[in-house]
């Protein structure tokens, strides 16, 4: 079965940290650009961070302005896993977080936040005191 499964969400106090994980099964995540999205209550889903299939340097990772300097995306192709390290969390970071994957082919194909091939079901992050 081809799927992505997120984990690591939970309740955290403002200023705290959390690491989200996303595991792929049934396909090789190394062949895909990966992205993290989030959807807060009553709001549209938004792109948070993405990473291209190949690390070609500047531009191979991207972050929403709202999370720059606080979130970090990474991947472990050997484990077929993707991670999102979140620090200095704010109440406005509260949302369901989704990982997604998009097949790319070219070395310089960038990561994007549309036309994803696979989606996880999400993990809830709540930032509250």
C-alpha positions in Angstrom: 0.0 0.0 0.0 1.4 3.4 -1.0 1.1 5.8 1.8 2.7 8.4 4.0 2.2 8.4 7.7 3.0 11.3 10.0 3.8 11.1 13.7 5.2 13.3 16.5 2.4 15.8 16.9 1.1 16.8 20.3 0.6 19.5 22.9 3.5 21.8 23.4 3.9 25.1 25.3 4.8 28.3 23.5 8.5 28.6 22.9 8.8 24.8 22.9 10.0 22.4 20.3 8.7 19.4 18.5 9.9 17.1 15.8 7.4 15.7 13.2 8.2 12.5 11.3 6.8 11.2 8.1 7.4 7.7 6.9 6.7 6.4 3.4 5.7 2.8 2.6 5.2 1.2 -0.8 7.4 3.7 -2.6 10.9 5.1 -2.5 10.9 8.5 -1.0 14.3 9.2 -2.5 12.6 9.6 -5.9 10.4 12.4 -4.6 10.4 16.1 -3.6 8.8 16.3 -0.2 6.7 19.0 1.4 5.1 19.8 4.7 1.7 21.6 4.8 -0.5 22.6 7.7 -4.1 23.6 8.1 -5.3 25.6 11.1 -8.9 25.5 12.3 -11.0 27.7 10.0 -8.1 28.4 7.6 -6.9 27.1 4.3 -4.1 24.6 4.0 -0.7 26.3 3.5 2.7 25.2 2.5 5.2 25.2 5.4 8.4 23.8 4.0 9.7 21.7 1.1 12.8 19.9 0.0 13.7 18.9 -3.6 14.7 15.4 -4.5 18.3 16.4 -5.0 20.3 18.8 -2.9 21.5 21.2 -5.5 22.2 23.9 -3.0 20.4 27.3 -2.8 16.8 26.8 -3.5 16.6 23.1 -2.8 14.8 23.8 0.4 12.1 26.4 1.0 10.2 27.7 3.9 7.1 29.9 4.4 8.0 33.3 5.8 6.1 32.6 9.0 8.4 29.7 9.9 11.8 30.8 8.6 14.5 30.5 11.2 12.3 28.3 13.4 11.5 25.2 11.3 13.9 22.8 9.6 13.1 20.1 7.0 15.3 17.1 6.5 15.1 13.7 5.0 16.7 10.3 5.6 16.4 8.4 2.3 17.9 5.2 3.8 15.1 5.1 6.3 12.5 6.4 3.9 11.7 9.2 6.3 11.1 12.9 6.3 11.3 15.2 9.3 10.2 18.7 10.3 12.0 20.1 13.3 10.0 22.9 14.9 11.3 25.3 17.5 10.2 28.5 19.2 6.7 27.4 18.6 3.9 29.9 18.7 0.1 29.5 19.3 -0.4 30.4 15.7 1.6 27.3 14.7 -1.3 25.2 16.0 -2.6 23.1 13.0 -2.8 19.7 11.5 0.5 19.1 9.8 0.6 17.0 6.6 3.5 15.6 4.7 3.3 15.1 0.9 5.5 13.8 -1.9 5.8 14.7 -5.6 7.7 12.7 -8.1 10.4 14.6 -9.9 13.1 13.6 -12.4 15.5 16.4 -13.2 18.4 17.3 -10.9 17.3 20.9 -10.6 13.6 20.2 -10.3 12.5 22.4 -7.4 10.2 21.4 -4.7 6.7 22.9 -5.0 3.5 23.1 -3.0 1.1 21.8 -5.6 0.4 18.7 -7.7 1.5 16.3 -4.9 1.3 12.6 -5.7 0.9 11.3 -2.1 -0.5 12.8 1.1 -0.4 11.7 4.7 -3.4 11.9 6.9 -1.9 14.5 9.2 -0.8 14.9 12.8 -2.1 17.6 15.1 0.2 20.1 16.7 -1.3 22.3 19.5 0.8 25.1 20.9 -0.8 26.3 24.1 0.0 27.1 27.7 
